[in-house]
Every structure is written in structure tokens, then in C-alpha cells.
Amino acid sequence: MPMSEPNSRESLLTELVDVFRRRGYEGATLNQLAEATSLGKASLYHHFPGGKAQMAELLLVRSLDTLNSTAFSHLHQKNSPGHKLAAFIDGFATYTDQGESHCLVAILGQGSAGEVHRSTIQARFDRWEAELAEVFKDLGLKPKQATRQARRLLAELYGALLLSQLRADPRIFRQVTKRQKNRLILL
């Protein structure tokens, strides 16, 4: 039985993720994208008439939603602030396969794709930063301090993830997440 259009598109997007993660938006060619899906370019355009730009946009929305549900949703649990933050870090680690994979949102937030999607990404990160800051305020920090701590946590996670990718050593990311969780649970 043939797949329905939404299921087919969703499975194709799953196959496209790795190409964009490895190559970035600019580096992902239609040949590579077609090869990843085992489709010809014409068939790929049938599913994504807007081409590579449409694929990237759909993957960005999907990645933002996945990152939200996997990591940031933990900030709304009924738990102590330290445990909320630790669960958030665990969720972020899960999203990035424990530092083995890069964050697709970060990849698509760069270069020409980033220019196109800057407002979408910025709005989501503004919301996430505010959610993190609320948890830090629950720890007793003043609003400006809470915002600084939220930014610091995001910067350390993304910095560790980038360094892990640059060094091809996910242990760097794991060490940072472990240290952060231990620090935050004690707060």
C-alpha cells in the first residue's frame, strides 16, 4: 500500500536531516538530497515544489518543535527549579544525541538560510531564554541575573556542542552537560 502524502513527506524529511546536518544549507546539493531519499530530483521536487528552501523551512519548523518538546518543555514540569534545569539539559543532550549530532536549528540559522529564517529563530530563542530565566528567577535570582544565567547556560551548551563537533569528540559536550547539571541541581 502506498504511503500517504503527509507520511511520505515526513519520512523524506527524516532522511534529509542528515544531509543538512553534515553539509549545512549551502553545502547540501540537490543531488545529495535526492540520493539521501533514494528519489530522483524530479520526484523530490514533486514532494517539495519549493526545492531546497522548502525542505530547509520544513526541517527548521520540525527541529524547533522537536527541540521544544525534547528539552524546553521540561522547564514547565512540577519540579524544583534545579531539577527542571537538569531535565532541560538532559533533553538538549537527547536532541543532540549526547553531543554526537549538531543542532539543526543552529545549522539552519547560519548563512543564507539564517538570513531568511532569522526572525523565526530569534523569536523562538527569545521565548526559550525567557522560559529559562523564569526558572532561574524561581531560584531567587533577580530578573537581570536570571536572564544572564539563561544566556550563559545556552551559550555553554551550544559552545560545548560546537567544540565537540569541531574536535570530533562528544565527550566535551558530555562533560559540560554533566558539570552544568551538577551545578544546577545544587541551586
C-alpha positions in Angstrom: 0.0 0.0 0.0 1.5 3.4 -1.0 2.3 5.9 1.8 0.0 8.9 2.2 1.4 12.2 1.1 2.0 13.6 4.7 3.6 10.4 5.9 5.7 10.2 2.8 6.9 13.8 3.2 7.6 13.3 6.9 9.7 10.2 6.1 11.5 12.1 3.4 12.3 14.9 5.8 13.7 12.4 8.3 16.1 11.2 5.5 17.0 14.8 4.6 18.1 15.8 8.1 21.5 14.1 8.0 22.4 15.9 4.7 21.6 19.3 6.2 23.4 18.5 9.4 26.5 17.3 7.7 26.6 19.8 4.8 24.7 22.9 6.0 22.2 24.7 3.8 24.7 26.0 1.3 26.6 22.7 1.1 23.6 20.4 0.6 23.2 19.9 -3.1 20.0 18.6 -4.8 22.0 15.6 -5.9 22.9 14.7 -2.3 19.3 15.4 -1.1 17.9 13.2 -3.8 20.4 10.5 -3.1 19.6 10.5 0.6 15.9 10.0 -0.2 16.6 7.4 -3.0 14.5 9.7 -5.3 15.3 11.4 -8.5 15.4 15.2 -8.4 12.1 15.4 -10.2 10.4 13.2 -7.6 12.0 15.2 -4.9 10.5 18.4 -6.4 7.2 16.7 -6.6 7.2 16.3 -2.8 8.9 19.7 -2.2 7.9 22.1 -5.1 9.8 24.9 -3.3 13.0 22.9 -3.6 15.8 23.0 -1.1 14.4 26.2 0.5 11.1 24.5 1.3 12.9 21.4 2.7 15.0 23.6 5.0 12.0 25.6 6.1 10.0 22.4 7.0 13.0 20.9 8.7 13.5 24.1 10.7 9.9 24.2 11.9 10.2 20.5 12.8 13.5 20.9 14.6 12.2 23.9 16.6 9.2 21.8 17.7 11.4 18.8 18.5 13.8 20.9 20.5 10.9 22.5 22.3 9.3 19.2 23.2 12.5 17.3 24.0 14.3 20.0 26.0 12.4 23.2 26.8 9.2 21.5 27.8 10.9 20.3 31.0 11.0 23.8 32.2 7.3 23.7 32.8 7.2 20.5 34.9 6.2 20.4 38.5 9.6 20.0 40.0 12.3 22.0 41.8 14.0 24.7 39.6 17.3 22.8 39.7 15.6 19.6 38.6 13.8 21.4 35.8 17.1 22.8 34.6 18.8 19.4 34.8 15.9 17.8 32.8 16.2 20.5 30.3 19.9 19.8 29.9 19.2 16.1 29.6 16.6 16.9 26.9 19.0 19.0 25.0 21.6 16.2 25.2 19.0 13.8 23.8 18.1 16.2 21.0 21.8 16.3 20.0 22.4 12.6 20.5 24.7 13.3 23.5 26.8 15.7 21.5 27.2 13.3 18.5 24.9 15.4 16.3 24.8 19.2 15.8 21.6 21.2 16.4 19.9 21.6 13.1 18.4 24.9 14.2 21.9 26.2 14.7 22.9 25.0 11.3 19.9 26.4 9.5 20.4 29.7 11.5 23.6 30.4 9.6 24.4 31.7 6.1 21.6 32.4 3.6 19.1 30.1 5.4 19.7 32.0 8.6 19.1 35.3 6.9 15.7 34.0 5.6 14.7 32.4 8.9 16.3 34.8 11.4 13.1 36.3 12.8 11.6 32.8 13.3 14.7 31.5 15.1 15.1 34.7 17.1 11.5 34.7 18.3 11.8 31.1 19.4 15.1 31.7 21.2 13.7 34.8 22.9 10.8 32.8 24.2 13.1 30.0 25.3 15.5 32.4 27.0 12.6 33.9 28.9 11.4 30.5 30.0 14.9 29.6 31.3 15.1 33.0 33.0 11.8 32.3 34.8 13.2 29.1 36.2 16.3 31.0 37.4 14.1 33.6 39.0 12.4 30.7 40.8 15.8 30.0 42.3 15.8 33.5 43.7 17.7 35.4 41.2 16.8 39.0 40.2 15.4 39.3 36.6 18.6 40.6 35.1 20.7 38.0 36.8 18.2 35.3 35.7 18.4 36.4 32.1 22.2 36.4 32.3 22.2 32.9 33.7 19.8 31.7 31.0 22.1 33.1 28.3 25.1 31.6 30.0 23.5 28.2 30.0 22.5 28.4 26.3 26.0 29.7 25.4 27.7 26.9 27.3 25.6 24.2 25.8 25.9 25.5 22.3 29.6 26.3 22.7 30.3 22.8 24.1 28.3 21.3 21.2 30.2 23.3 18.6 33.6 22.4 20.2 32.6 18.7 20.3 31.8 18.9 16.6 35.0 20.8 15.7 37.1 18.3 17.7 35.1 15.2 16.8 34.9 14.5 20.5 31.4 14.3 22.0 32.9 13.8 25.4 33.5 17.5 25.6 29.7 18.1 25.4 29.0 15.3 27.9 31.5 16.8 30.4 29.9 20.2 30.1 26.4 18.9 30.5 27.3 16.8 33.5 29.0 19.7 35.2 26.1 22.0 34.4 23.5 19.5 35.8 25.5 19.0 39.0 25.8 22.8 39.5 22.2 23.5 38.8 20.7 20.7 40.9 22.5 22.2 43.9 20.9 25.6 43.4 
